[in-house]
Amino acid sequence: TARDFAAMIRLYAALQMPDQAKQTLDDMQKNGLQPDNVAYNMVLAVCSGQEGADCSAMLNQMQDKDIVTYNTRLKACAKSKDVTKAFALFDEITKQKIAPTQVTFGSLLEVCTRAGDLQKGRSVLKMMDAAKVPKNAIVYTSMIRGLAQQGQLKEAMEVFGEMKRSVEP
């Protein structure tokens, strides 16, 4: 059943076995079952950082990409420090009229700080304000870490002060 296949995909994802997860998704389809977004997103998550032709084909098969799909792909961009691809994905989210979440912005910011692109990171914080998505401790911490790694301690302390004022304990 679809539940059995989903359970196997979940197991392979937990064990970090991307090839087996992709194969199980293929087997599911060969058995006439349509994977849901949860199954696709689990395979995407375990494939993060190694998104190649197999994952691209899988993405093309998805009928309705949701914010979890995009957030999963943004997390892969953070692992590879691919700022250009991350912002292209964000543009795709906007074009699809999908509302970005704290996780979306946090992942986009993480890409920027890992890549050392603090100018883009600052733009993400402004984008959050414009979208009226509140910043959480994770977002602030990511920016503080990026600033500290670049030796911008004064600005890191300013962001820390903003975090203390705006994030509830």
MARBA-3410 file (N, C-alpha, C, O; in Angstrom, 1 decimal):
169
0.8,-1.2,0.0,0.0,0.0,0.0,0.9,1.2,0.0,2.1,1.2,0.2 ~ 0.3,2.4,-0.2,1.0,3.7,-0.2,1.6,3.9,1.2,2.7,4.4,1.3 ~ 0.9,3.5,2.2,1.4,3.7,3.6,2.7,2.8,3.8,3.6,3.3,4.5 ~ 2.7,1.6,3.2,3.9,0.8,3.4,5.1,1.4,2.7,6.2,1.4,3.2 ~ 4.9,1.9,1.4,6.0,2.5,0.7,6.4,3.8,1.5,7.7,4.0,1.6
5.5,4.6,2.0,5.9,5.8,2.7,6.7,5.4,4.0,7.6,6.1,4.3 ~ 6.3,4.3,4.6,7.1,3.9,5.8,8.5,3.5,5.4,9.5,3.8,6.1 ~ 8.7,2.8,4.3,10.0,2.4,3.8,10.8,3.7,3.5,12.0,3.8,3.8 ~ 10.2,4.6,2.8,10.9,5.9,2.5,11.3,6.6,3.7,12.4,7.1,3.8 ~ 10.4,6.7,4.7,10.8,7.3,6.0,12.0,6.6,6.6,12.9,7.3,7.2
12.0,5.3,6.6,13.1,4.5,7.2,14.4,4.8,6.4,15.4,5.1,7.1 ~ 14.4,4.8,5.1,15.6,5.1,4.3,16.0,6.5,4.5,17.2,6.8,4.6 ~ 15.1,7.4,4.7,15.5,8.8,5.0,16.2,8.9,6.3,17.2,9.6,6.5 ~ 15.6,8.3,7.3,16.2,8.3,8.7,17.6,7.7,8.7,18.4,8.1,9.5 ~ 17.8,6.7,7.9,19.1,6.0,7.8,20.1,6.7,6.8,21.2,6.2,6.6
19.6,7.8,6.2,20.5,8.5,5.3,20.9,7.6,4.1,22.0,7.5,3.7 ~ 19.9,7.0,3.5,20.1,6.1,2.4,19.3,6.6,1.2,18.2,6.1,0.8 ~ 19.9,7.7,0.5,19.1,8.3,-0.6,18.8,7.4,-1.8,17.7,7.5,-2.3 ~ 19.7,6.6,-2.2,19.5,5.7,-3.3,18.3,4.8,-3.1,17.4,4.6,-4.0 ~ 18.2,4.2,-1.9,17.1,3.3,-1.6,15.8,4.1,-1.5,14.8,3.6,-1.8
15.9,5.3,-0.9,14.6,6.1,-0.8,14.1,6.4,-2.2,12.9,6.3,-2.4 ~ 15.0,6.8,-3.1,14.6,7.1,-4.5,14.0,5.9,-5.2,13.0,6.0,-5.9 ~ 14.7,4.8,-5.0,14.2,3.5,-5.6,12.8,3.1,-5.1,12.0,2.7,-5.8 ~ 12.6,3.3,-3.8,11.3,3.0,-3.2,10.2,3.9,-3.8,9.1,3.4,-4.0 ~ 10.5,5.1,-4.0,9.6,6.1,-4.6,9.3,5.6,-6.0,8.1,5.6,-6.4
10.3,5.2,-6.8,10.1,4.7,-8.1,9.2,3.4,-8.1,8.3,3.2,-8.9 ~ 9.5,2.5,-7.2,8.8,1.2,-7.0,7.3,1.5,-6.7,6.4,0.9,-7.2 ~ 7.1,2.5,-5.9,5.7,2.9,-5.5,5.0,3.3,-6.8,3.8,2.9,-7.0 ~ 5.6,4.1,-7.6,4.9,4.5,-8.9,4.7,3.4,-9.8,3.7,3.3,-10.5 ~ 5.7,2.5,-9.9,5.6,1.3,-10.8,4.5,0.4,-10.4,3.9,-0.3,-11.2
4.1,0.5,-9.1,3.0,-0.3,-8.6,1.7,0.4,-8.7,0.7,0.0,-8.1 ~ 1.7,1.5,-9.4,0.4,2.2,-9.7,0.0,3.1,-8.5,-1.2,3.5,-8.5 ~ 0.8,3.4,-7.6,0.5,4.3,-6.5,1.1,5.6,-6.7,2.2,5.8,-7.1 ~ 0.3,6.7,-6.4,0.8,8.1,-6.5,1.3,8.6,-5.2,0.6,8.7,-4.2 ~ 2.7,8.9,-5.2,3.2,9.4,-3.9,2.6,10.8,-3.6,2.3,11.5,-4.5
2.5,11.0,-2.3,2.0,12.4,-1.9,3.2,13.2,-1.7,4.4,12.8,-1.8 ~ 3.0,14.5,-1.3,4.1,15.4,-1.1,5.0,15.0,0.0,6.2,15.3,0.0 ~ 4.4,14.4,1.0,5.2,13.9,2.2,6.3,12.9,1.7,7.4,13.0,2.1 ~ 5.9,12.0,0.9,6.8,11.0,0.4,7.9,11.7,-0.5,9.1,11.4,-0.3 ~ 7.5,12.5,-1.4,8.5,13.3,-2.2,9.4,14.1,-1.3,10.6,14.1,-1.6
8.9,14.8,-0.4,9.7,15.7,0.5,10.7,14.9,1.3,11.8,15.4,1.6 ~ 10.3,13.7,1.8,11.2,12.9,2.5,12.4,12.4,1.6,13.6,12.5,2.1 ~ 12.1,12.1,0.4,13.2,11.7,-0.5,14.1,12.9,-0.8,15.3,12.8,-0.9 ~ 13.4,14.1,-1.1,14.2,15.3,-1.3,15.1,15.6,-0.1,16.3,16.0,-0.3 ~ 14.6,15.4,1.1,15.4,15.7,2.3,16.6,14.9,2.4,17.7,15.3,2.7
16.5,13.6,2.1,17.6,12.7,2.2,18.6,12.9,1.0,19.8,12.5,1.1 ~ 18.1,13.4,-0.1,18.9,13.7,-1.2,19.6,15.1,-1.2,20.4,15.4,-2.0 ~ 19.3,15.8,-0.2,19.7,17.2,-0.1,21.3,17.3,-0.2,22.0,16.5,0.4 ~ 21.7,18.2,-1.0,23.1,18.3,-1.2,23.6,17.5,-2.4,24.8,17.7,-2.8 ~ 22.8,16.6,-2.9,23.2,15.8,-4.0,22.1,15.8,-5.0,21.8,14.8,-5.7
21.4,16.9,-5.1,20.3,17.1,-6.1,20.8,17.0,-7.5,21.4,18.0,-8.0 ~ 20.6,16.0,-8.2,21.0,15.8,-9.5,19.9,15.5,-10.5,18.7,16.0,-10.2 ~ 20.1,14.8,-11.5,19.1,14.5,-12.5,17.9,13.7,-11.9,16.8,14.0,-12.2 ~ 18.2,12.8,-11.0,17.2,12.0,-10.4,16.2,12.9,-9.6,15.0,12.7,-9.7 ~ 16.8,13.8,-8.8,15.9,14.7,-8.0,15.2,15.7,-8.9,14.0,16.0,-8.6
15.8,16.1,-10.0,15.1,17.1,-10.9,13.9,16.4,-11.5,12.9,16.9,-11.6 ~ 14.1,15.1,-12.0,13.0,14.4,-12.6,11.9,14.2,-11.6,10.7,14.3,-11.9 ~ 12.3,13.9,-10.3,11.3,13.7,-9.3,10.5,15.0,-9.0,9.3,14.9,-8.9 ~ 11.2,16.1,-9.0,10.5,17.4,-8.8,9.5,17.6,-9.9,8.5,18.2,-9.7 ~ 9.9,17.3,-11.1,9.0,17.5,-12.3,7.7,16.6,-12.2,6.7,17.0,-12.7
7.8,15.5,-11.5,6.7,14.6,-11.3,5.7,15.1,-10.2,4.5,14.8,-10.3 ~ 6.2,15.9,-9.3,5.3,16.4,-8.3,4.2,17.3,-8.8,4.5,18.2,-9.6 ~ 3.0,17.0,-8.5,1.9,17.8,-9.0,1.8,19.1,-8.3,1.6,20.2,-8.9 ~ 1.9,19.1,-7.0,1.7,20.4,-6.2,2.9,20.5,-5.2,2.9,20.0,-4.2 ~ 3.8,21.3,-5.7,5.0,21.6,-4.8,4.4,22.6,-3.7,3.7,23.5,-4.0
4.8,22.3,-2.4,4.3,23.1,-1.3,5.5,23.8,-0.7,6.6,23.6,-1.1 ~ 5.2,24.5,0.4,6.3,25.3,1.0,7.3,24.3,1.6,8.5,24.7,1.7 ~ 6.9,23.2,2.1,7.8,22.2,2.7,8.8,21.7,1.6,10.0,21.5,1.8 ~ 8.3,21.5,0.4,9.2,21.1,-0.8,10.3,22.2,-1.0,11.4,21.9,-1.1 ~ 9.8,23.4,-1.0,10.8,24.5,-1.2,11.8,24.7,-0.1,13.0,24.9,-0.3
11.2,24.6,1.1,12.1,24.7,2.3,13.2,23.6,2.3,14.3,23.8,2.7 ~ 12.8,22.4,1.9,13.7,21.3,1.9,14.8,21.6,0.8,16.0,21.3,1.1 ~ 14.4,22.1,-0.3,15.4,22.4,-1.3,16.3,23.6,-0.9,17.5,23.6,-1.2 ~ 15.8,24.5,-0.1,16.6,25.6,0.4,17.6,25.1,1.4,18.7,25.6,1.5 ~ 17.2,24.1,2.2,18.2,23.5,3.2,19.3,22.9,2.4,20.4,22.9,2.9
19.0,22.3,1.3,20.1,21.7,0.5,21.0,22.8,-0.1,22.2,22.6,-0.1 ~ 20.5,23.9,-0.4,21.3,25.0,-0.8,22.2,25.5,0.3,23.3,25.9,0.1 ~ 21.7,25.5,1.5,22.5,25.9,2.7,23.7,24.9,2.8,24.8,25.4,3.1 ~ 23.5,23.7,2.6,24.6,22.7,2.7,25.6,23.0,1.7,26.8,22.8,1.9 ~ 25.2,23.3,0.5,26.2,23.5,-0.6,26.6,25.0,-0.7,27.4,25.4,-1.6
26.0,25.9,0.1,26.3,27.3,0.1,26.0,28.0,-1.2,26.8,28.9,-1.7 ~ 24.9,27.5,-1.9,24.6,28.0,-3.2,23.6,29.2,-3.1,22.4,28.9,-3.1 ~ 24.1,30.4,-2.9,23.2,31.6,-2.8,22.4,31.8,-4.0,21.2,32.1,-3.9 ~ 23.0,31.7,-5.2,22.3,32.0,-6.4,21.1,31.1,-6.6,20.0,31.5,-6.9 ~ 21.3,29.8,-6.4,20.2,28.8,-6.5,19.1,29.1,-5.4,17.9,29.0,-5.7
19.5,29.4,-4.2,18.6,29.7,-3.1,17.6,30.8,-3.5,16.4,30.8,-3.3 ~ 18.2,31.9,-4.0,17.4,33.1,-4.4,16.5,32.7,-5.6,15.4,33.3,-5.7 ~ 17.0,31.9,-6.5,16.2,31.5,-7.6,15.0,30.7,-7.1,13.8,30.8,-7.6 ~ 15.2,29.8,-6.1,14.1,29.1,-5.5,13.1,30.0,-4.8,11.9,29.8,-4.9 ~ 13.6,31.0,-4.2,12.8,32.0,-3.5,11.9,32.7,-4.5,10.7,33.0,-4.3
12.5,33.1,-5.7,11.7,33.7,-6.7,10.6,32.8,-7.2,9.5,33.2,-7.5 ~ 11.0,31.5,-7.3,10.0,30.5,-7.7,8.8,30.4,-6.7,7.6,30.3,-7.1 ~ 9.1,30.5,-5.5,8.1,30.5,-4.4,7.2,31.7,-4.6,5.9,31.6,-4.6 ~ 7.8,32.8,-4.9,7.0,34.1,-5.1,6.1,33.9,-6.3,4.9,34.3,-6.3 ~ 6.7,33.4,-7.4,5.9,33.3,-8.6,4.7,32.3,-8.5,3.7,32.4,-9.1
4.9,31.3,-7.6,3.9,30.3,-7.4,2.8,30.8,-6.4,1.9,30.1,-6.1 ~ 3.1,32.0,-5.9,2.2,32.6,-4.9,2.1,31.8,-3.6,1.0,31.6,-3.0 ~ 3.2,31.2,-3.2,3.2,30.4,-2.0,3.8,31.3,-0.9,4.8,32.0,-1.1 ~ 3.2,31.4,0.2,3.6,32.3,1.3,4.9,31.7,2.0,4.8,30.6,2.5 ~ 6.0,32.4,2.0,7.2,32.0,2.7,6.9,32.0,4.2,6.2,32.9,4.7
7.6,31.1,4.9,7.4,31.0,6.4,8.7,31.4,7.1,9.7,31.8,6.4 ~ 8.7,31.4,8.4,10.0,31.6,9.1,11.1,30.6,8.7,12.2,31.0,8.6 ~ 10.7,29.4,8.5,11.6,28.4,8.0,12.2,28.7,6.7,13.4,28.6,6.4 ~ 11.4,29.2,5.8,11.8,29.6,4.4,12.9,30.7,4.6,14.0,30.6,4.0 ~ 12.5,31.8,5.3,13.5,32.9,5.4,14.7,32.4,6.2,15.8,32.9,5.9
14.5,31.6,7.2,15.6,31.1,8.0,16.6,30.3,7.2,17.8,30.5,7.3 ~ 16.1,29.5,6.3,16.9,28.7,5.4,17.6,29.5,4.4,18.8,29.3,4.1 ~ 16.9,30.5,3.9,17.5,31.5,2.9,18.7,32.2,3.6,19.7,32.4,3.0 ~ 18.4,32.7,4.8,19.5,33.4,5.6,20.6,32.5,5.9,21.8,32.9,5.8 ~ 20.4,31.2,6.2,21.4,30.3,6.5,22.3,30.1,5.3,23.6,30.0,5.4
21.8,30.0,4.1,22.6,29.9,2.9,23.5,31.1,2.8,24.7,30.9,2.5 ~ 23.0,32.3,3.0,23.8,33.5,2.9,24.9,33.6,3.9,26.1,33.9,3.6 ~ 24.6,33.2,5.2,25.6,33.3,6.2,26.7,32.2,6.1,27.9,32.5,6.3 ~ 26.3,31.0,5.7,27.3,30.0,5.4,28.2,30.3,4.3,29.4,30.0,4.3 ~ 27.7,31.0,3.3,28.5,31.4,2.1,29.2,32.7,2.4,30.1,33.1,1.5
29.0,33.3,3.5,29.7,34.6,3.8,29.1,35.8,3.1,29.8,36.8,3.0 ~ 27.9,35.7,2.5,27.3,36.8,1.8,26.4,37.6,2.7,25.2,37.4,2.7 ~ 27.0,38.4,3.6,26.2,39.1,4.6,25.3,40.2,4.0,24.2,40.5,4.6 ~ 25.6,40.7,2.9,24.8,41.7,2.2,23.4,41.1,1.8,22.4,41.6,2.1 ~ 23.5,39.9,1.3,22.3,39.1,0.9,21.6,38.7,2.2,20.3,38.8,2.2
22.3,38.4,3.2,21.7,38.0,4.5,20.9,39.2,5.1,19.8,39.0,5.6 ~ 21.5,40.4,5.0,20.7,41.5,5.5,19.5,41.7,4.7,18.4,42.1,5.2 ~ 19.6,41.5,3.4,18.4,41.6,2.5,17.3,40.7,2.9,16.1,41.0,2.8 ~ 17.7,39.5,3.4,16.7,38.5,3.8,15.9,39.0,5.0,14.7,38.9,5.1 ~ 16.6,39.6,6.0,16.0,40.2,7.2,15.0,41.3,6.8,13.9,41.4,7.3
15.4,42.1,5.8,14.4,43.1,5.3,13.2,42.5,4.6,12.1,43.0,4.7 ~ 13.5,41.4,3.8,12.4,40.8,3.2,11.4,40.2,4.2,10.2,40.2,4.0 ~ 11.9,39.7,5.3,11.0,39.2,6.4,10.1,40.3,6.9,8.9,40.1,7.1 ~ 10.8,41.5,7.2,10.0,42.6,7.7,8.9,43.0,6.7,7.8,43.2,7.0 ~ 9.3,43.1,5.4,8.3,43.5,4.3,7.2,42.4,4.2,6.0,42.8,4.0
7.5,41.2,4.4,6.4,40.1,4.4,5.7,40.0,5.7,4.7,39.2,5.8 ~ 6.1,40.8,6.7,5.5,40.7,8.0,5.6,39.3,8.7,4.7,38.8,9.4 ~ 6.8,38.7,8.4,7.0,37.4,9.0,8.0,37.7,10.2,9.1,38.2,10.0 ~ 7.6,37.3,11.4,8.4,37.7,12.6,9.7,36.9,12.6,9.7,35.7,12.2 ~ 10.8,37.5,13.0,12.0,36.8,13.2,12.0,36.0,14.5,11.5,36.5,15.5
12.6,34.8,14.4,12.7,34.0,15.7,14.1,33.9,16.1,15.0,34.4,15.4 ~ 14.4,33.3,17.2,15.7,33.1,17.7,16.6,32.4,16.7,17.8,32.7,16.7 ~ 16.1,31.5,16.0,16.9,30.8,15.0,17.4,31.7,13.9,18.6,31.7,13.5 ~ 16.6,32.6,13.4,16.9,33.5,12.4,18.0,34.5,12.9,19.0,34.7,12.3 ~ 17.7,35.0,14.1,18.7,36.0,14.7,20.0,35.3,14.9,21.1,35.8,14.6
20.0,34.1,15.4,21.3,33.3,15.7,22.1,33.1,14.5,23.3,33.2,14.5 ~ 21.4,32.8,13.4,22.1,32.6,12.1,22.8,33.8,11.7,23.9,33.8,11.2 ~ 22.1,35.0,11.8,22.7,36.2,11.4,23.9,36.6,12.3,24.9,37.0,11.8 ~ 23.7,36.4,13.6,24.8,36.7,14.6,26.0,35.8,14.3,27.1,36.4,14.3 ~ 25.8,34.6,14.0,26.9,33.7,13.7,27.6,34.1,12.4,28.9,34.1,12.4
26.9,34.5,11.4,27.5,34.9,10.2,28.3,36.2,10.4,29.4,36.3,9.8 ~ 27.7,37.1,11.1,28.5,38.4,11.4,29.7,38.1,12.2,30.8,38.7,11.9 ~ 29.6,37.3,13.2,30.8,37.0,14.1,31.9,36.3,13.2,33.0,36.6,13.4 ~ 31.5,35.4,12.3,32.5,34.7,11.5,33.2,35.7,10.6,34.4,35.5,10.2 ~ 32.6,36.8,10.2,33.2,37.8,9.4,33.9,38.9,10.2,34.4,39.9,9.6
33.9,38.7,11.5,34.6,39.7,12.4,33.8,41.0,12.6,34.4,42.0,13.1 ~ 32.5,41.0,12.3,31.7,42.1,12.4,31.0,42.1,13.8,29.7,42.0,13.9 ~ 31.7,42.1,14.8,31.2,41.9,16.2,30.3,43.0,16.7,29.3,42.7,17.4 ~ 30.6,44.2,16.3,29.7,45.3,16.7,28.3,45.1,16.2,27.3,45.2,16.9 ~ 28.2,44.8,14.9,26.9,44.5,14.3,26.2,43.3,14.8,25.0,43.2,15.0
27.1,42.3,15.1,26.5,41.0,15.7,25.9,41.4,17.1,24.8,40.8,17.4 ~ 26.5,42.2,17.9,25.9,42.6,19.2,24.7,43.4,19.0,23.7,43.3,19.8 ~ 24.6,44.2,17.9,23.4,45.0,17.6,22.2,44.0,17.3,21.1,44.2,17.8 ~ 22.5,43.0,16.5,21.5,42.1,16.2,21.1,41.3,17.4,19.9,41.0,17.6 ~ 22.0,41.0,18.3,21.7,40.3,19.5,20.8,41.2,20.4,19.9,40.6,21.0
21.1,42.5,20.4,20.2,43.4,21.2,18.8,43.4,20.6,17.8,43.4,21.4 ~ 18.7,43.4,19.3,17.4,43.4,18.7,16.7,42.1,19.0,15.5,42.1,19.3 ~ 17.4,41.0,19.0,16.8,39.7,19.3,16.3,39.7,20.8,15.1,39.3,21.0 ~ 17.0,40.2,21.7,16.6,40.3,23.1,15.3,41.1,23.3,14.5,40.8,24.1 ~ 15.2,42.2,22.5,14.1,43.0,22.6,12.8,42.4,21.9,11.7,42.7,22.4
13.0,41.6,20.9,11.8,41.2,20.1,11.4,39.7,20.3,10.3,39.4,20.0 ~ 12.3,38.9,20.7,12.0,37.5,20.8,11.6,37.2,22.2,12.3,37.5,23.2 ~ 10.4,36.6,22.4,9.9,36.3,23.7,10.6,35.1,24.3,10.9,34.2,23.6 ~ 10.9,35.1,25.6,11.6,34.0,26.2,10.8,32.7,26.3,11.2,31.7,26.8
END
